Amino acid sequence: MDIKKPIYTSVKTENYTNSSEALQEILRLIYLVKNSPLALKETDELPRKICLLVPCYNEEKGIGVVIDNLPVSMLKKASYTHDIIVVDNNSQDRTADVAKSRGATVLCEKKQGKGCAVKTGFEHIPSDADYVVMIDGDGSYDIREILRLIEPLEHNFADVVVGTRLNGRLDNDSMKGLNRIGNWFFTFLARVAYKTNVTDVCSGFFAWKREVVEDLLQYLESSGFSIEMEMIAKMARLNYESCSVPISYHPREGSSSLRPIKDGLIILRSWFRYLLWKPREKDSFKITPPKLTPHIHS
């Protein structure tokens, strides 16, 4: 059959003498359509989009490592496209310039705090994204492991996936002893209180289905490093299925702005604060809040 001609030109058009002949012609048409070189095969997959979100504060040494190590070829082979959004949280270095030079969309959030940067990123997730992945911009997490977090979402095993360092591979000097003890403690509290299947509540490597991010955004309040604890707590209260996958963790590039004692107390207060939290009853119709429009670096 000449594939340049429409398939329907090979179908007989005379009147049929009985229903059996008509049925045979219909089956013949179905066969031609399914076996045409122009037909979409069952094994063909439409590409899905991943939006990579990277909140940053003074990460000029790490952000390039994160973007450069994104496994673009592997994502393409697995039928994924991607966008990269870097939220520059009022950095005093060349974070924005480095990110922009590598093709990322750079948003500038002037209000200081990781929680503020995360919320700004969430507000600008493309509407055609299927999955949202958030990773810290300091190079300590290995973005080459991104599909490890996407796979449970793809197969509807979970709605949100958290990369766990505590059950993963930690390089020497990648996490100080005090930070590790704090992570174990906060993870224990979250698992007991919120009945969540997460084993590293302070992780900076998350993946969500887009609709989870859209729902979660309306409830987020934290401005600082307690944003992860708040998200874990509220996702549990919203009845989203969570799971953890082991990841690698390396020494960060540059210096950290985390204050272990002070920020630890803030995280603990966040855990207490949301113990009795419940989502408000959903309205009969959804009102989409207006998006804030932070400055985009030109």
N, C-alpha and C positions, 0 to 999 in steps of 0.2 A: 504493500500500500504506500502511495506517495504521501509522506508525512507533511508535505507542504499544503496539501488539500485538506479542507475541513473534513472531519470524520463523517459528518452527516451526509456527505455527497455519495457515500457508498451504501447508504441505506435505501432499500426499496421503498417506493412510495405508492405502489398499486394497492387497491383495496384487497383486504383479506377475505377469503370465503368463509373462514370459521375462526373461532377464538384460539384454537391450537396454533394456527399459522401466525396469528398476531403475537402470541406468546413467544414463539420461536424467533420471530424477528426482533422482539424486545431483548431477549437473551443474547441474540447476536450483536445488537447494539452495545449492550453492557460489556460484552467480551472485547469489542473493538476499542471502547473507551478505556477499559482497564489495561489493555495491552499496547496502547499507543505510546510511542516514544515521547509524546508530549504530555502524557498523563503523569501526575505526581504519584510516585511509588509510596507504599506504606512505610518503607524504611527511611524515606526522606524526612528530615526534621527542619522545621522552621527555626531560625536562630533565636536564642533567648538572650536578653540583655542583662548584664551585671553592671550595677553602678558601684564603683569603688569610692568610698568616702574616707578622706584622710584629714582628721583634725590636727593642726600643727601649731606649736609655739616655739619659735627659735630652733627650727629643725633643718637648717640649710645643709647640714652634714648627712642627715638621714633620709630626707625626702627623695633625693635623687636615687638612693639605693632602692627604696621601695618601688618607685615607678620603673626604674630600669630592670628590676627583677620580676616584674609582672609577666607571667608566662603567656604572652600574646599568642604565639603559635599553638600552644597546647589548648588555649581557650577556643581558638578558631577551629581547631580540629574537632573539638567537642561541641561545636555549633553554638558558641557564645560570642556575642559582641560585648563591648564594654565602653563605659564612660568613666573618667577620673575626675572627681571633685576634691580639691584641696581647700580646706577652710583655714585660712591664715588668721590665727587668733592674736592679732596685734603684735606680730613678731618684730623684733628690732634688728633682725639680720636679713639675709637674702633668701629666706624660705620661699617667698612668693615668686621671685625671679627664677629660682631653680626649678620650681614646679611648672611654671609657665613655659620655660624653655623646653620642657619635655612633653608639651601638648596638653597639660591638665587645665581644666577650668578652675580658676582661683577666685574664691570668695574671701572677703575680708570682714571678720567679725571683731568689732572694736571692743565689745564688752568682754572683759577678761574672764577666763575660766573654760575648762574643757567642756563642761555641760553646755555652755553658751555656743561653743563651736559645733558641738554635735547637733544641737537643735537647729542651728542655721543650715547645716548640711542636710538634715532631714527635710527641711522646708523646701529644698531645691532638688529633691530626687526627681529625675525625669519620669513623666507619666507612663512611658513605654518600658520602663525597667521592670524586669521580672524579679530580680534579687538585688539586695543591698548588702554590700560587704564593708565593714568599717575596720580599719587597721591604724594603729599608731604610726606616726611619721618618723620615728626615731631609728628605724632599721632593726629593732630588736626582734620583731616578728618576721617570719619568712613568708612573703607574699606568694612564693612559688607553691605553697601548700593550699592555695585558695580553693581548689576543687575538692579538697578534703572537707571543707565546710559547706560547699554547695551541694554535694551528693545527697545528704539526708533531706535537704529541702526539695531537691529534684524528684525524689521518690516518695515525697509526702510522709517521711518518717518523723519530721519535726517541722515546726514553724520558725524556730530560731535555733541557731547552732553557735556555741561558744567554744573557741579554741582554748584548751586547758594546758597551761604550762606545768601545773603541779603533777599531772599524770603524763606529761610529755617528756621531751628531752631538753634539759637545761644545760647550757654551756657553763663552764667555770666562770665565776664572777658575773654571771648574767642577772642574778637576783640575790640581794643581800639577805643575810639570815633573818634580820628583823622583818623585812618585807615578806619573806616566805612564811614566817610564823603568823604574821598578820593576815596573809591570804588564807592560810589554813583555818584560822579562827573565824574570819568573816564568812568563808564558804560553809563552815559547819553551822554557823548561825542561820544563814540563808536556807540551807537544806532542811534544817529542823523547823524553822518558822514558816517558810513559804512552800515547803514540800516540792522544791524544784530540783530537777535532774541536772544540775550544773555543778562542776567541780573546780571552778576558778572564777569567783564572782568579780575579781579585779582585773580580769583579762582585758586586753585592748584589741582583741581580734574576734569580731562577731560577724554573723551572716543571718539575714532575715529574708522572708518573703516580703515583697514590697507592701502588701496590704497590712502586714503587721506593723511596719514602720509608720504608715499613715494613721493607724489606730492609736499606736503608742504615743505619737507626737503630741496629741492633744492633752495628755496627762503629765508630761514631763515638766519638772520644776527646778531641778538641781542646776547649779551654775558651774560647779567645780568637779573634783575628782570623784565625788559620790554619785556621779551620773550612772556608772555601771551598776551599783547596788540598787539604785532607784529603778533602772530598767529591768533588772532581774526580778525585783519584788513585784512590779506592776505587770510584767508579762505573766507572772505566775497567777496574779489575781485576775487577769483577763483571760485565764485558761488557755494560754498558748502553750503548745508542746515544745519543750526545750530539751536539748541534749548537748553533750560535750564531746569533742574529739581531741585526741592528743596532738600537740603541735610542738615545734621547735622554738627555743627562746635563746637569743644571743645577747651579748653585751651591747648596750645602746650606743649610737653615735652621738657625741656631744654630751652635755651635762643635763641632768634631770631637774625639773622644777617641782617634783614631788617632795613634800615635807612629811616624812613618815609618821611622826607623832601627831602633828596638828591635823593632817589630812586623814589619818587613821581615826581620830576622834570624830571628825565630820562624817566619815563613812559609818561609824558606829551609831551616831545620832540618826543618820538616814535609815539605818536598819530598824531602829526603834520607831521612827516616825511613821513608817508605812506598815507596821504590824497590823493595824486595824483598818488600813485603807481599802476602800472598795470603789470600783468604777461607778460613776453616776449612771443612772438608768438612761438607756439610749432613747433619743427622741424618735418620733415616728418618721422623721425624715432627717437626713444628714445635712448639716450646714458646714460647708467647707470654709475654714477660717482664712482670711486674706494672708497671702505670703508676704513676709518681710523681704525687702530688697536691699541686701547689704551691698557695699561697694564691690564691684568686680574690677580686679586689676587689669589695666589695659596695657 
